[in-house]
Amino acid sequence: MRSSVEIYDLETGDTKVVLDSPNMLEAPNWARDGAGLIVNGEGRLYRLDLRTAELTQIDTGPLHKLNNDHGPSPDGAFMAVSDKVETGKACIYVLPAAGGTPTRITQNVPSWWHAWTPDSANLIYTAVRDETFGIYMIPADGGAERRVIGGPHHYDGPDITPDGQWIWFNSERGDLPSSLWRVRPDGSDPQQMTHGARVDWFPHPSPDGQHVVYLSYPEGTEGHPFGREVELRLIPIEGGEPKTLVRLFGGQGTLNVPCWAPDGRRFVFVRYFRESEAVVATEPSV
């Protein structure tokens, strides 16, 4: 499966191909120094140099079944990853940002990392406990986990605003198609932020606190599958009419984790290609 790692520029509306790979790469996010990206591929984690387009494997110790839930801490010191080597189910670990020995954080599984709090003190993640999905928080150095929100529906893709006031997530709360929601970190005041028949996943607030970018599937899609015609959409941080930025072949792996550049003007995503297709940076749809 061919992958194209691409950067979208909000100011120009241009899409730039960073890397055309014959392999399947997933879930890109931005290193805190702004000079490189972090991507997952075949259970390993890599740094992608923006100047040379070279991939360098990050040392994750004994962890070699990493899924696409990973990301650097806001202070640039650490990396959170999700791996199932030790437990057989997704478990969250923290290791030095440059690579090194991982420390297990979640004792309960499955747990899928999705975000750091702005002060780098806590991790935010999706988990299943007693066969029920929920959004959880835990200190980044380990300790007791706390459920923020959960229930009989799917709760996934949490990310937090740069002021720490809202956790965004996607859910079928109210027996609706998967929509974007936000909730206070203490679990209060849940609010639905997108409406309609489309199936919305993986909201990511921008570092400047202005926008939220997310992945939108066609009506009737179940879960967040790979290999669909999807859209990358943008809405104001307080909600409003969504704007379609890019239409592409993608889905799972395209925009799973925090994806914004530190400057808040660009974000990174992965486009996939069928065997007969060439990698071409297309003009965005507006």
C-alpha positions as a Markdown table, in Angstrom:
| # | Residue | x | y | z |
|---|---|---|---|---|
| 1 | Met | 0.0 | 0.0 | 0.0 |
| 2 | Arg | 1.5 | 3.3 | -1.1 |
| 3 | Ser | 1.5 | 6.2 | 1.3 |
| 4 | Ser | 1.9 | 9.9 | 0.7 |
| 5 | Val | 2.8 | 12.0 | 3.8 |
| 6 | Glu | 1.5 | 15.5 | 3.1 |
| 7 | Ile | 1.3 | 18.9 | 4.8 |
| 8 | Tyr | -1.7 | 21.2 | 4.4 |
| 9 | Asp | -1.1 | 24.9 | 4.7 |
| 10 | Leu | -4.1 | 26.9 | 6.0 |
| 11 | Glu | -2.9 | 30.2 | 4.7 |
| 12 | Thr | -2.3 | 29.2 | 1.1 |
| 13 | Gly | -4.6 | 26.2 | 0.8 |
| 14 | Asp | -1.7 | 24.2 | -0.7 |
| 15 | Thr | -0.9 | 20.6 | -0.1 |
| 16 | Lys | 2.7 | 19.5 | -0.2 |
| 17 | Val | 4.0 | 15.9 | -0.5 |
| 18 | Val | 6.7 | 15.3 | 2.0 |
| 19 | Leu | 7.3 | 11.6 | 1.3 |
| 20 | Asp | 6.1 | 9.2 | -1.3 |
| 21 | Ser | 6.5 | 5.7 | 0.3 |
| 22 | Pro | 5.8 | 2.2 | -1.2 |
| 23 | Asn | 5.0 | 1.1 | 2.4 |
| 24 | Met | 2.1 | 1.8 | 4.6 |
| 25 | Leu | 2.8 | 4.7 | 7.0 |
| 26 | Glu | 0.3 | 5.9 | 9.5 |
| 27 | Ala | -0.7 | 8.6 | 12.1 |
| 28 | Pro | 1.8 | 11.4 | 11.5 |
| 29 | Asn | 2.4 | 14.1 | 14.1 |
| 30 | Trp | 4.9 | 16.9 | 14.4 |
| 31 | Ala | 8.1 | 16.8 | 16.5 |
| 32 | Arg | 8.2 | 19.6 | 19.0 |
| 33 | Asp | 11.3 | 21.2 | 17.3 |
| 34 | Gly | 9.2 | 21.6 | 14.2 |
| 35 | Ala | 11.9 | 20.2 | 11.9 |
| 36 | Gly | 10.6 | 16.6 | 11.7 |
| 37 | Leu | 7.5 | 14.4 | 11.7 |
| 38 | Ile | 6.8 | 11.2 | 13.6 |
| 39 | Val | 5.1 | 8.3 | 11.8 |
| 40 | Asn | 4.2 | 4.7 | 12.5 |
| 41 | Gly | 4.9 | 1.9 | 10.1 |
| 42 | Glu | 4.7 | -1.9 | 10.5 |
| 43 | Gly | 4.7 | -1.7 | 14.3 |
| 44 | Arg | 7.7 | 0.7 | 14.5 |
| 45 | Leu | 8.1 | 4.4 | 15.1 |
| 46 | Tyr | 10.1 | 6.7 | 12.8 |
| 47 | Arg | 11.2 | 10.3 | 12.6 |
| 48 | Leu | 10.8 | 11.8 | 9.2 |
| 49 | Asp | 13.2 | 14.7 | 8.5 |
| 50 | Leu | 11.4 | 17.5 | 6.7 |
| 51 | Arg | 14.6 | 18.7 | 5.0 |
| 52 | Thr | 15.9 | 15.3 | 3.6 |
| 53 | Ala | 12.6 | 13.2 | 3.6 |
| 54 | Glu | 14.6 | 10.5 | 5.3 |
| 55 | Leu | 13.1 | 8.1 | 7.8 |
| 56 | Thr | 15.0 | 7.2 | 11.0 |
| 57 | Gln | 13.7 | 4.5 | 13.3 |
| 58 | Ile | 13.1 | 5.6 | 16.9 |
| 59 | Asp | 14.4 | 3.3 | 19.6 |
| 60 | Thr | 11.4 | 2.0 | 21.5 |
| 61 | Gly | 13.2 | -0.8 | 23.4 |
| 62 | Pro | 11.3 | -4.1 | 23.5 |
| 63 | Leu | 8.1 | -2.5 | 22.0 |
| 64 | His | 7.7 | -3.6 | 18.4 |
| 65 | Lys | 3.9 | -3.9 | 17.9 |
| 66 | Leu | 3.1 | -0.2 | 18.1 |
| 67 | Asn | -0.2 | 0.8 | 16.8 |
| 68 | Asn | -0.9 | 4.3 | 15.4 |
| 69 | Asp | -1.6 | 6.0 | 18.7 |
| 70 | His | 1.6 | 8.0 | 19.7 |
| 71 | Gly | 2.8 | 11.5 | 20.1 |
| 72 | Pro | 5.4 | 13.8 | 21.8 |
| 73 | Ser | 4.8 | 15.7 | 25.0 |
| 74 | Pro | 4.2 | 19.5 | 24.7 |
| 75 | Asp | 7.5 | 20.2 | 26.5 |
| 76 | Gly | 9.4 | 18.0 | 24.0 |
| 77 | Ala | 10.9 | 15.7 | 26.6 |
| 78 | Phe | 8.9 | 12.5 | 26.2 |
| 79 | Met | 6.9 | 10.3 | 23.7 |
| 80 | Ala | 3.8 | 8.4 | 24.5 |
| 81 | Val | 3.1 | 5.2 | 22.6 |
| 82 | Ser | 0.6 | 2.3 | 22.5 |
| 83 | Asp | 1.9 | -1.2 | 22.2 |
| 84 | Lys | 0.6 | -4.8 | 22.8 |
| 85 | Val | 3.8 | -6.8 | 23.1 |
| 86 | Glu | 3.7 | -7.1 | 26.9 |
| 87 | Thr | 0.0 | -7.6 | 27.4 |
| 88 | Gly | -1.5 | -8.8 | 24.1 |
| 89 | Lys | -3.8 | -5.7 | 24.2 |
| 90 | Ala | -3.0 | -2.0 | 23.7 |
| 91 | Cys | -1.1 | -0.6 | 26.6 |
| 92 | Ile | 0.3 | 3.0 | 27.0 |
| 93 | Tyr | 4.0 | 3.6 | 27.6 |
| 94 | Val | 6.2 | 6.8 | 27.9 |
| 95 | Leu | 9.8 | 7.0 | 26.8 |
| 96 | Pro | 12.3 | 9.7 | 26.1 |
| 97 | Ala | 11.4 | 11.8 | 23.0 |
| 98 | Ala | 14.6 | 10.8 | 21.2 |
| 99 | Gly | 14.0 | 7.1 | 22.0 |
| 100 | Gly | 15.0 | 4.8 | 24.9 |
| 101 | Thr | 13.6 | 2.6 | 27.6 |
| 102 | Pro | 9.8 | 2.7 | 27.8 |
| 103 | Thr | 7.9 | 2.9 | 31.1 |
| 104 | Arg | 4.5 | 1.3 | 31.3 |
| 105 | Ile | 1.8 | 3.8 | 32.4 |
| 106 | Thr | -1.5 | 2.1 | 32.2 |
| 107 | Gln | -2.0 | -1.1 | 34.2 |
| 108 | Asn | -5.5 | -1.7 | 32.8 |
| 109 | Val | -5.9 | -2.7 | 29.2 |
| 110 | Pro | -6.9 | -2.0 | 26.5 |
| 111 | Ser | -5.8 | 1.6 | 26.5 |
| 112 | Trp | -5.1 | 3.7 | 23.4 |
| 113 | Trp | -3.2 | 7.0 | 23.9 |
| 114 | His | -4.5 | 10.1 | 22.1 |
| 115 | Ala | -3.2 | 13.3 | 23.8 |
| 116 | Trp | -1.1 | 15.0 | 26.4 |
| 117 | Thr | -2.5 | 17.8 | 28.6 |
| 118 | Pro | -0.8 | 21.2 | 27.7 |
| 119 | Asp | 1.4 | 21.0 | 30.9 |
| 120 | Ser | 2.7 | 17.6 | 29.9 |
| 121 | Ala | 1.5 | 16.3 | 33.3 |
| 122 | Asn | -1.3 | 13.9 | 32.1 |
| 123 | Leu | -2.2 | 11.6 | 29.3 |
| 124 | Ile | -5.6 | 11.4 | 27.7 |
| 125 | Tyr | -6.8 | 8.2 | 26.1 |
| 126 | Thr | -9.5 | 5.9 | 25.0 |
| 127 | Ala | -10.1 | 2.7 | 27.0 |
| 128 | Val | -12.5 | -0.2 | 27.5 |
| 129 | Arg | -13.4 | -1.1 | 31.1 |
| 130 | Asp | -16.0 | -3.7 | 31.9 |
| 131 | Glu | -16.9 | -3.8 | 28.2 |
| 132 | Thr | -17.7 | -0.1 | 28.1 |
| 133 | Phe | -15.8 | 2.6 | 26.2 |
| 134 | Gly | -14.7 | 5.8 | 27.8 |
| 135 | Ile | -12.3 | 8.7 | 27.7 |
| 136 | Tyr | -9.7 | 8.6 | 30.6 |
| 137 | Met | -6.9 | 10.6 | 32.1 |
| 138 | Ile | -3.8 | 9.4 | 34.0 |
| 139 | Pro | -0.7 | 11.1 | 35.3 |
| 140 | Ala | 2.1 | 10.9 | 32.8 |
| 141 | Asp | 4.4 | 9.2 | 35.4 |
| 142 | Gly | 1.8 | 6.6 | 36.3 |
| 143 | Gly | -0.8 | 6.3 | 39.0 |
| 144 | Ala | -4.6 | 6.0 | 39.2 |
| 145 | Glu | -6.6 | 6.5 | 36.1 |
| 146 | Arg | -9.8 | 8.6 | 36.0 |
| 147 | Arg | -12.7 | 8.3 | 33.7 |
| 148 | Val | -13.7 | 11.7 | 32.1 |
| 149 | Ile | -16.8 | 10.4 | 30.2 |
| 150 | Gly | -18.1 | 7.1 | 28.9 |
| 151 | Gly | -21.2 | 5.0 | 28.4 |
| 152 | Pro | -22.8 | 2.4 | 26.1 |
| 153 | His | -21.7 | 4.1 | 22.9 |
| 154 | His | -18.2 | 4.4 | 21.3 |
| 155 | Tyr | -16.0 | 7.1 | 22.7 |
| 156 | Asp | -12.8 | 7.7 | 20.9 |
| 157 | Gly | -10.2 | 10.1 | 19.5 |
| 158 | Pro | -9.8 | 12.5 | 22.4 |
| 159 | Asp | -7.6 | 15.6 | 22.0 |
| 160 | Ile | -7.5 | 18.8 | 24.2 |
| 161 | Thr | -7.6 | 22.5 | 23.5 |
| 162 | Pro | -4.3 | 24.4 | 24.1 |
| 163 | Asp | -5.9 | 26.2 | 27.1 |
| 164 | Gly | -6.7 | 22.9 | 28.7 |
| 165 | Gln | -10.4 | 23.8 | 29.0 |
| 166 | Trp | -12.0 | 21.3 | 26.6 |
| 167 | Ile | -11.4 | 17.7 | 25.6 |
| 168 | Trp | -12.8 | 17.0 | 22.1 |
| 169 | Phe | -13.7 | 13.4 | 21.1 |
| 170 | Asn | -16.0 | 11.5 | 18.8 |
| 171 | Ser | -19.0 | 9.4 | 19.9 |
| 172 | Glu | -22.4 | 8.1 | 18.9 |
| 173 | Arg | -24.0 | 9.6 | 22.0 |
| 174 | Gly | -27.7 | 9.8 | 21.7 |
| 175 | Asp | -27.8 | 7.0 | 19.1 |
| 176 | Leu | -26.6 | 9.4 | 16.4 |
| 177 | Pro | -24.0 | 8.9 | 13.7 |
| 178 | Ser | -20.5 | 9.4 | 15.1 |
| 179 | Ser | -20.2 | 13.2 | 15.7 |
| 180 | Leu | -17.6 | 15.4 | 17.4 |
| 181 | Trp | -18.2 | 16.4 | 21.0 |
| 182 | Arg | -16.4 | 18.3 | 23.7 |
| 183 | Val | -16.4 | 18.0 | 27.4 |
| 184 | Arg | -14.7 | 19.6 | 30.4 |
| 185 | Pro | -11.7 | 17.7 | 31.8 |
| 186 | Asp | -13.8 | 17.0 | 34.9 |
| 187 | Gly | -16.5 | 15.4 | 32.8 |
| 188 | Ser | -19.0 | 18.2 | 32.9 |
| 189 | Asp | -20.9 | 20.0 | 30.2 |
| 190 | Pro | -20.7 | 17.6 | 27.2 |
| 191 | Gln | -21.6 | 19.4 | 24.0 |
| 192 | Gln | -22.2 | 18.1 | 20.5 |
| 193 | Met | -20.1 | 20.1 | 18.0 |
| 194 | Thr | -20.9 | 18.5 | 14.6 |
| 195 | His | -24.3 | 17.5 | 13.3 |
| 196 | Gly | -25.6 | 15.7 | 10.2 |
| 197 | Ala | -25.4 | 12.3 | 8.5 |
| 198 | Arg | -21.6 | 12.1 | 8.0 |
| 199 | Val | -19.5 | 10.0 | 10.3 |
| 200 | Asp | -16.9 | 12.3 | 12.0 |
| 201 | Trp | -13.7 | 11.1 | 13.8 |
| 202 | Phe | -10.5 | 12.2 | 15.4 |
| 203 | Pro | -10.9 | 16.0 | 16.2 |
| 204 | His | -7.6 | 17.9 | 16.7 |
| 205 | Pro | -7.7 | 21.5 | 18.1 |
| 206 | Ser | -5.0 | 23.8 | 16.6 |
| 207 | Pro | -2.2 | 25.1 | 18.8 |
| 208 | Asp | -3.4 | 28.7 | 18.3 |
| 209 | Gly | -6.9 | 27.8 | 19.7 |
| 210 | Gln | -8.7 | 28.8 | 16.5 |
| 211 | His | -9.7 | 25.6 | 14.7 |
| 212 | Val | -10.4 | 21.9 | 14.8 |
| 213 | Val | -9.4 | 19.6 | 12.0 |
| 214 | Tyr | -11.0 | 16.2 | 11.7 |
| 215 | Leu | -11.6 | 13.2 | 9.5 |
| 216 | Ser | -15.1 | 12.8 | 8.0 |
| 217 | Tyr | -16.5 | 9.6 | 6.5 |
| 218 | Pro | -19.5 | 9.2 | 4.2 |
| 219 | Glu | -22.9 | 8.5 | 5.8 |
| 220 | Gly | -23.4 | 5.0 | 7.0 |
| 221 | Thr | -19.7 | 4.2 | 7.6 |
| 222 | Glu | -19.2 | 1.9 | 10.6 |
| 223 | Gly | -16.1 | 2.6 | 12.8 |
| 224 | His | -13.1 | 4.3 | 11.3 |
| 225 | Pro | -12.0 | 1.8 | 8.5 |
| 226 | Phe | -9.1 | 2.1 | 6.2 |
| 227 | Gly | -9.6 | 2.5 | 2.4 |
| 228 | Arg | -12.5 | 4.9 | 2.1 |
| 229 | Glu | -13.2 | 8.1 | 0.2 |
| 230 | Val | -13.0 | 10.6 | 3.1 |
| 231 | Glu | -12.7 | 14.3 | 3.8 |
| 232 | Leu | -10.5 | 16.4 | 6.0 |
| 233 | Arg | -12.7 | 19.1 | 7.5 |
| 234 | Leu | -12.1 | 22.3 | 9.5 |
| 235 | Ile | -14.5 | 24.0 | 11.9 |
| 236 | Pro | -14.0 | 27.0 | 14.3 |
| 237 | Ile | -13.0 | 26.1 | 17.8 |
| 238 | Glu | -16.4 | 27.2 | 19.1 |
| 239 | Gly | -18.3 | 25.2 | 16.5 |
| 240 | Gly | -20.0 | 26.3 | 13.2 |
| 241 | Glu | -20.2 | 25.3 | 9.6 |
| 242 | Pro | -17.5 | 22.8 | 8.6 |
| 243 | Lys | -15.3 | 23.5 | 5.6 |
| 244 | Thr | -13.9 | 20.7 | 3.5 |
| 245 | Leu | -10.2 | 21.1 | 2.9 |
| 246 | Val | -9.2 | 17.9 | 1.2 |
| 247 | Arg | -10.9 | 14.9 | -0.3 |
| 248 | Leu | -8.8 | 11.8 | -0.5 |
| 249 | Phe | -8.6 | 8.0 | -0.3 |
| 250 | Gly | -7.7 | 7.2 | 3.3 |
| 251 | Gly | -9.4 | 6.6 | 6.7 |
| 252 | Gln | -7.6 | 4.7 | 9.4 |
| 253 | Gly | -4.1 | 6.0 | 9.6 |
| 254 | Thr | -4.8 | 9.3 | 7.9 |
| 255 | Leu | -5.3 | 11.6 | 10.9 |
| 256 | Asn | -5.5 | 9.5 | 14.1 |
| 257 | Val | -3.3 | 11.6 | 16.4 |
| 258 | Pro | -2.4 | 15.3 | 17.1 |
| 259 | Cys | -1.2 | 16.5 | 13.7 |
| 260 | Trp | -0.7 | 20.3 | 13.9 |
| 261 | Ala | 2.6 | 22.0 | 13.4 |
| 262 | Pro | 3.7 | 24.1 | 16.5 |
| 263 | Asp | 2.8 | 27.3 | 14.6 |
| 264 | Gly | -0.8 | 26.2 | 14.1 |
| 265 | Arg | -0.7 | 27.1 | 10.4 |
| 266 | Arg | -0.1 | 23.6 | 9.0 |
| 267 | Phe | -1.1 | 20.1 | 9.7 |
| 268 | Val | 0.1 | 16.7 | 8.5 |
| 269 | Phe | -1.8 | 13.7 | 7.2 |
| 270 | Val | -1.4 | 10.6 | 5.1 |
| 271 | Arg | -3.1 | 9.9 | 1.8 |
| 272 | Tyr | -3.2 | 6.3 | 0.5 |
| 273 | Phe | -3.3 | 5.1 | -3.1 |
| 274 | Arg | -4.7 | 2.1 | -4.9 |
| 275 | Glu | -2.1 | 0.2 | -7.0 |
| 276 | Ser | -3.1 | 1.9 | -10.2 |
| 277 | Glu | -2.8 | 5.4 | -8.8 |
| 278 | Ala | 0.2 | 7.7 | -8.8 |
| 279 | Val | 1.1 | 10.0 | -5.9 |
| 280 | Val | -0.1 | 13.4 | -6.8 |
| 281 | Ala | -0.7 | 16.4 | -4.5 |
| 282 | Thr | -4.2 | 17.6 | -5.5 |
| 283 | Glu | -5.7 | 20.9 | -5.0 |
| 284 | Pro | -7.9 | 21.1 | -2.0 |
| 285 | Ser | -11.7 | 21.2 | -2.3 |
| 286 | Val | -13.3 | 24.3 | -0.8 |
